[in-house]
Amino acid sequence: MQAPVVQDEFVKAAGEVQNYVESSTDYLRLRMFKTLMRLVTSLAKSLVMGVLALLTLLFLSLAASLSLGEKLGDYPQGFLWVGGFYLLVAAMAFLLRHRLERTVLRHFSDLYFDEL
């Protein structure tokens, strides 16, 4: 009479373990979906803002080049000065690239590990 009681306890325990594993799996899937969606929306927002910033920079650069060229009396020279400015900015960005990488990594790791 003792064997069926023990067997019933094992069956009940196995069922509870299976329910726990299924609910944990569902939770992890939901958590991963939430995290991925936060990352995707953050990347999409960054992409849109980056494109808008580049368009703004393009028109401001054209205006600055034309204005500078008019003041210098030589339009190509105005474009060269603006191009030289951007070359200087690019060199500074290259020298400071490790700080930029660190900042981006910190931002996205905060998005990923926000509730751990």
Accessible surface in RSA format (square Angstrom, percent):
REM  Atomic radii and reference values for relative SASA: ProtOr
REM  Chains: A
REM  Algorithm: Lee & Richards
REM  Probe-radius: 1.40
REM  Slices: 20
REM RES _ NUM      All-atoms   Total-Side   Main-Chain    Non-polar    All polar
REM                ABS   REL    ABS   REL    ABS   REL    ABS   REL    ABS   REL
RES MET A   1   205.69 106.5 156.13 103.3  49.55 118.0 131.71 112.0  73.98  98.0
RES GLN A   2   135.62  75.8 133.40  97.5   2.22   5.3  55.01 117.1  80.61  61.1
RES ALA A   3    74.80  68.8  62.74  96.8  12.07  27.4  70.06  98.7   4.74  12.6
RES PRO A   4    73.38  53.5  71.73  65.4   1.65   6.0  73.25  60.5   0.13   0.8
RES VAL A   5    82.99  54.6  81.84  74.1   1.15   2.8  82.89  72.0   0.10   0.3
RES VAL A   6    68.03  44.8  66.85  60.5   1.18   2.8  68.00  59.1   0.03   0.1
RES GLN A   7   117.11  65.5 114.52  83.7   2.58   6.2  28.33  60.3  88.78  67.3
RES ASP A   8    93.45  65.5  88.31  87.9   5.14  12.2  25.59  60.2  67.86  67.7
RES GLU A   9    99.95  57.4  96.69  73.1   3.26   7.8  36.70  71.0  63.25  51.6
RES PHE A  10   141.05  70.6 137.44  85.1   3.61   9.4 137.92  83.6   3.12   8.9
RES VAL A  11    97.88  64.4  92.39  83.6   5.50  13.2  95.35  82.8   2.53   6.9
RES LYS A  12   128.08  62.5 117.92  72.4  10.16  24.2  75.18  67.7  52.90  56.3
RES ALA A  13    48.53  44.6  45.12  69.6   3.41   7.8  48.10  67.7   0.43   1.1
RES ALA A  14    62.21  57.2  50.51  77.9  11.71  26.6  57.47  80.9   4.74  12.6
RES GLY A  15    30.26  37.3   0.00   N/A  30.26  37.3  28.76  78.9   1.50   3.4
RES GLU A  16   107.29  61.6 100.86  76.3   6.43  15.3  39.63  76.7  67.66  55.2
RES VAL A  17    92.85  61.1  90.89  82.3   1.96   4.7  92.83  80.7   0.02   0.0
RES GLN A  18   108.04  60.4 103.69  75.8   4.35  10.4  28.84  61.4  79.20  60.1
RES ASN A  19    96.21  66.3  91.74  88.7   4.47  10.8  24.82  59.7  71.39  69.0
RES TYR A  20   153.29  71.6 148.13  84.3   5.16  13.4 109.03  81.9  44.26  54.6
RES VAL A  21    80.07  52.7  78.78  71.3   1.29   3.1  79.94  69.5   0.14   0.4
RES GLU A  22    89.49  51.4  86.81  65.7   2.68   6.4  40.21  77.8  49.28  40.2
RES SER A  23    63.94  54.0  54.91  73.3   9.03  20.8  46.18  98.3  17.76  24.9
RES SER A  24    34.87  29.5  29.51  39.4   5.36  12.3  27.80  59.2   7.07   9.9
RES THR A  25    51.36  36.5  49.71  50.4   1.66   4.0  34.80  46.7  16.57  25.0
RES ASP A  26    83.64  58.6  78.18  77.8   5.46  12.9  28.14  66.2  55.50  55.4
RES TYR A  27   132.82  62.0 128.08  72.9   4.74  12.3 101.53  76.3  31.29  38.6
RES LEU A  28   113.32  63.1 110.15  78.8   3.16   8.0 110.43  77.6   2.88   7.8
RES ARG A  29   163.22  68.5 153.72  78.4   9.49  22.6  62.53  85.5 100.69  61.0
RES LEU A  30   121.05  67.4 117.58  84.1   3.47   8.7 120.56  84.7   0.49   1.3
RES ARG A  31    36.46  15.3  32.32  16.5   4.14   9.9  23.24  31.8  13.21   8.0
RES MET A  32    91.24  47.3  89.94  59.5   1.31   3.1  83.53  71.0   7.71  10.2
RES PHE A  33   120.79  60.4 117.83  73.0   2.96   7.7 120.20  72.9   0.58   1.7
RES LYS A  34    83.06  40.5  78.89  48.4   4.18   9.9  64.38  58.0  18.68  19.9
RES THR A  35     8.35   5.9   7.44   7.5   0.91   2.2   1.40   1.9   6.96  10.5
RES LEU A  36    84.39  47.0  84.39  60.4   0.00   0.0  84.39  59.3   0.00   0.0
RES MET A  37    78.46  40.6  78.13  51.7   0.34   0.8  52.74  44.8  25.73  34.1
RES ARG A  38    83.89  35.2  80.30  40.9   3.59   8.5  29.64  40.5  54.25  32.9
RES LEU A  39    36.49  20.3  36.49  26.1   0.00   0.0  36.49  25.6   0.00   0.0
RES VAL A  40    79.25  52.1  77.92  70.5   1.33   3.2  78.37  68.1   0.88   2.4
RES THR A  41    72.71  51.7  71.22  72.2   1.49   3.5  60.75  81.6  11.96  18.1
RES SER A  42    12.85  10.9  11.42  15.2   1.44   3.3   6.70  14.3   6.15   8.6
RES LEU A  43    98.85  55.1  95.63  68.4   3.23   8.1  95.83  67.3   3.02   8.1
RES ALA A  44    49.54  45.5  43.56  67.2   5.97  13.6  49.01  69.0   0.52   1.4
RES LYS A  45   137.50  67.1 133.83  82.1   3.67   8.7  80.69  72.6  56.82  60.5
RES SER A  46    62.58  52.9  48.16  64.3  14.42  33.2  33.83  72.0  28.74  40.3
RES LEU A  47   124.72  69.5 118.75  85.0   5.98  15.0 124.25  87.3   0.47   1.3
RES VAL A  48    86.17  56.7  82.84  75.0   3.33   8.0  86.09  74.8   0.08   0.2
RES MET A  49   124.07  64.3 121.77  80.6   2.30   5.5 100.33  85.3  23.74  31.5
RES GLY A  50    31.89  39.3   0.00   N/A  31.89  39.3  30.74  84.4   1.16   2.6
RES VAL A  51    74.63  49.1  73.09  66.2   1.54   3.7  73.63  64.0   1.00   2.7
RES LEU A  52    95.00  52.9  93.90  67.2   1.10   2.8  94.19  66.1   0.81   2.2
RES ALA A  53    61.44  56.5  49.68  76.7  11.75  26.7  57.54  81.0   3.90  10.3
RES LEU A  54   118.85  66.2 115.50  82.6   3.35   8.4 115.55  81.2   3.30   8.9
RES LEU A  55    87.24  48.6  86.85  62.1   0.39   1.0  87.23  61.3   0.00   0.0
RES THR A  56    77.87  55.4  71.26  72.2   6.61  15.8  52.21  70.1  25.66  38.8
RES LEU A  57    81.63  45.5  80.54  57.6   1.09   2.7  81.63  57.3   0.00   0.0
RES LEU A  58    92.52  51.5  87.39  62.5   5.13  12.9  92.05  64.6   0.48   1.3
RES PHE A  59   131.99  66.0 126.89  78.6   5.10  13.3 127.19  77.1   4.80  13.7
RES LEU A  60   111.41  62.0 107.97  77.2   3.44   8.7 108.46  76.2   2.95   7.9
RES SER A  61    18.04  15.2  15.12  20.2   2.92   6.7  16.66  35.5   1.38   1.9
RES LEU A  62    71.46  39.8  70.95  50.8   0.51   1.3  71.33  50.1   0.13   0.3
RES ALA A  63    58.47  53.8  47.70  73.6  10.77  24.5  55.03  77.5   3.44   9.1
RES ALA A  64    48.40  44.5  38.60  59.6   9.80  22.3  46.81  65.9   1.59   4.2
RES SER A  65     2.41   2.0   2.41   3.2   0.00   0.0   0.00   0.0   2.41   3.4
RES LEU A  66    89.76  50.0  89.05  63.7   0.71   1.8  89.37  62.8   0.39   1.0
RES SER A  67    55.44  46.8  48.36  64.5   7.08  16.3  30.86  65.7  24.58  34.4
RES LEU A  68    61.68  34.3  60.15  43.0   1.53   3.8  61.50  43.2   0.18   0.5
RES GLY A  69     0.39   0.5   0.00   N/A   0.39   0.5   0.00   0.0   0.39   0.9
RES GLU A  70   124.85  71.7 106.80  80.8  18.05  43.0  31.73  61.4  93.12  76.0
RES LYS A  71   169.56  82.7 130.98  80.4  38.58  91.9  86.80  78.1  82.76  88.2
RES LEU A  72    82.41  45.9  52.94  37.9  29.47  74.1  56.94  40.0  25.47  68.6
RES GLY A  73    69.56  85.8   0.00   N/A  69.56  85.8  35.33  97.0  34.23  76.7
RES ASP A  74    65.73  46.0  62.67  62.4   3.06   7.2  18.82  44.3  46.91  46.8
RES TYR A  75   108.78  50.8 107.21  61.0   1.57   4.1  77.52  58.3  31.26  38.5
RES PRO A  76    86.78  63.2  80.85  73.7   5.93  21.5  85.88  70.9   0.90   5.6
RES GLN A  77    73.32  41.0  72.52  53.0   0.80   1.9  11.93  25.4  61.39  46.6
RES GLY A  78     0.00   0.0   0.00   N/A   0.00   0.0   0.00   0.0   0.00   0.0
RES PHE A  79    85.22  42.6  77.82  48.2   7.40  19.3  78.14  47.4   7.07  20.2
RES LEU A  80   132.63  73.9 123.58  88.4   9.05  22.7 125.35  88.0   7.28  19.6
RES TRP A  81   155.60  62.4 147.46  71.4   8.14  19.1 145.54  77.6  10.06  16.3
RES VAL A  82    20.52  13.5  18.76  17.0   1.76   4.2  20.52  17.8   0.00   0.0
RES GLY A  83    37.55  46.3   0.00   N/A  37.55  46.3  31.45  86.3   6.10  13.7
RES GLY A  84    36.89  45.5   0.00   N/A  36.89  45.5  29.11  79.9   7.78  17.4
RES PHE A  85   117.29  58.7 110.58  68.5   6.71  17.5 115.56  70.1   1.73   5.0
RES TYR A  86    69.43  32.4  65.76  37.4   3.68   9.6  57.81  43.4  11.63  14.3
RES LEU A  87   132.51  73.8 128.48  91.9   4.03  10.1 131.27  92.2   1.24   3.3
RES LEU A  88   109.64  61.1 105.44  75.4   4.20  10.6 109.13  76.6   0.51   1.4
RES VAL A  89    66.11  43.5  65.19  59.0   0.92   2.2  65.44  56.9   0.67   1.8
RES ALA A  90    55.12  50.7  44.76  69.1  10.37  23.6  50.86  71.6   4.26  11.3
RES ALA A  91    50.27  46.2  42.11  65.0   8.16  18.6  49.48  69.7   0.79   2.1
RES MET A  92   104.57  54.2 103.69  68.6   0.88   2.1  85.26  72.5  19.30  25.6
RES ALA A  93    57.15  52.5  44.62  68.9  12.53  28.5  53.10  74.8   4.05  10.7
RES PHE A  94   123.84  62.0 118.20  73.2   5.64  14.7 123.38  74.8   0.47   1.3
RES LEU A  95   131.16  73.0 110.17  78.8  20.99  52.8 110.97  77.9  20.19  54.3
RES LEU A  96    90.72  50.5  87.14  62.3   3.58   9.0  89.15  62.6   1.57   4.2
RES ARG A  97    88.13  37.0  87.93  44.8   0.20   0.5  30.29  41.4  57.84  35.1
RES HIS A  98   102.80  56.2 100.13  69.6   2.67   6.8  75.66  78.0  27.14  31.6
RES ARG A  99   161.17  67.7 158.96  81.0   2.20   5.2  42.32  57.8 118.85  72.0
RES LEU A 100   113.30  63.1 108.99  78.0   4.31  10.8 112.60  79.1   0.69   1.9
RES GLU A 101   103.96  59.7  96.91  73.3   7.05  16.8  46.23  89.4  57.73  47.1
RES ARG A 102   131.86  55.4 127.22  64.9   4.64  11.0  49.22  67.3  82.64  50.1
RES THR A 103    80.01  56.9  78.97  80.1   1.04   2.5  57.36  77.0  22.65  34.2
RES VAL A 104    70.75  46.6  68.75  62.2   1.99   4.8  70.75  61.5   0.00   0.0
RES LEU A 105   126.80  70.6 123.77  88.5   3.03   7.6 126.80  89.0   0.00   0.0
RES ARG A 106   139.31  58.5 135.19  68.9   4.12   9.8  56.66  77.4  82.66  50.1
RES HIS A 107    91.79  50.2  87.48  60.8   4.30  11.0  62.91  64.8  28.88  33.6
RES PHE A 108    47.02  23.5  45.53  28.2   1.49   3.9  45.90  27.8   1.12   3.2
RES SER A 109    38.69  32.7  32.86  43.8   5.84  13.5  25.44  54.2  13.25  18.6
RES ASP A 110    91.45  64.1  83.30  82.9   8.15  19.3  29.95  70.5  61.50  61.3
RES LEU A 111    26.55  14.8  25.08  17.9   1.47   3.7  25.44  17.9   1.11   3.0
RES TYR A 112    77.16  36.0  75.27  42.8   1.89   4.9  44.28  33.3  32.87  40.5
RES PHE A 113   110.47  55.3  96.00  59.5  14.47  37.6  96.00  58.2  14.47  41.4
RES ASP A 114    61.08  42.8  24.68  24.6  36.40  86.1  22.86  53.8  38.22  38.1
RES GLU A 115   105.21  60.4  71.51  54.1  33.70  80.2  39.17  75.8  66.04  53.9
RES LEU A 116   153.33  85.4  85.69  61.3  67.64 170.0 113.78  79.9  39.55 106.4
END  Absolute sums over single chains surface
CHAIN  1 A    10070.4       9136.5        933.9       7515.6       2554.9
END  Absolute sums over all chains
TOTAL         10070.4       9136.5        933.9       7515.6       2554.9
